[in-house]
């Protein structure tokens, strides 16, 4: 039965990662045309970090293994968001 709590921790970590990195992507896009980009970044950082840390604490429930599973899901979400938001290279630009 413990196995399912680890699977659930990975899924929840993935969802937290989507929220965190997707929110960061939206913040960057919204702040580009804003008169006060610092406000976008400040509010976004505080809210994304607060939700993520509270989620990690709640999901782990004091278990180091569940916390590691949650962080693994979070890292996987970062890769997914990077792939989904990647801009295609323009002709003549080096691919890094």
C-alpha positions in Angstrom: 0.0 0.0 0.0 3.0 2.3 0.6 3.8 2.1 -3.1 0.7 4.1 -4.0 1.6 6.9 -1.7 4.9 7.2 -3.6 3.2 7.2 -6.9 0.8 9.9 -5.7 3.7 12.0 -4.4 5.3 11.9 -7.8 2.0 12.9 -9.5 1.5 15.7 -7.0 5.1 16.9 -7.4 4.6 16.9 -11.1 1.4 19.1 -10.7 3.3 21.4 -8.4 6.0 21.7 -11.0 3.6 22.5 -13.7 2.1 25.2 -11.6 5.5 26.6 -10.6 7.3 26.6 -14.0 4.1 27.3 -16.0 3.5 30.3 -13.7 7.1 31.5 -14.2 6.6 31.3 -18.0 3.4 33.3 -17.8 5.1 35.8 -15.5 7.9 36.4 -18.0 5.4 36.8 -20.9 3.1 39.2 -18.9 6.0 41.3 -17.5 7.5 42.0 -20.9 4.7 44.5 -21.8 4.2 45.8 -18.2 5.1 49.2 -16.8 6.0 47.5 -13.5 7.6 44.1 -14.3 9.2 43.9 -10.9 5.7 43.7 -9.4 4.8 40.7 -11.6 8.0 38.9 -10.6 7.7 39.7 -6.9 4.1 38.5 -6.6 4.7 35.6 -8.8 7.8 34.4 -6.9 6.2 34.7 -3.5 3.0 33.0 -4.5 4.7 30.2 -6.6 7.3 29.5 -3.9 4.7 29.6 -1.1 2.4 27.2 -2.8 5.2 24.8 -3.8 6.8 24.7 -0.3 3.4 24.2 1.4 2.6 21.5 -1.1 5.9 19.7 -0.5 5.4 19.8 3.2 1.9 18.6 3.0 2.6 15.8 0.5 5.7 14.5 2.2 3.9 14.3 5.6 7.4 14.0 7.3 8.5 11.2 5.0 11.8 11.7 3.3 11.0 9.2 0.6 7.7 10.9 -0.3 9.5 14.2 -0.4 12.1 12.8 -2.8 9.3 11.4 -5.0 7.6 14.7 -5.0 10.8 16.5 -6.0 11.3 14.0 -8.8 7.9 14.8 -10.1 8.7 18.5 -9.8 11.9 18.0 -11.8 10.0 16.0 -14.5 7.5 18.9 -14.8 10.4 21.3 -15.4 11.5 19.2 -18.4 8.0 19.1 -19.7 7.5 22.8 -19.5 10.9 23.4 -21.1 9.9 21.2 -24.0 6.4 22.8 -24.4 7.6 26.4 -24.2 10.8 26.0 -26.3 11.0 28.5 -29.2 12.3 27.1 -32.5 15.7 28.3 -33.5 15.7 31.0 -36.2 17.7 30.4 -39.3 21.3 31.3 -38.9 21.2 31.2 -35.1 23.3 28.6 -33.4 21.4 25.8 -31.6 22.6 25.7 -28.0 
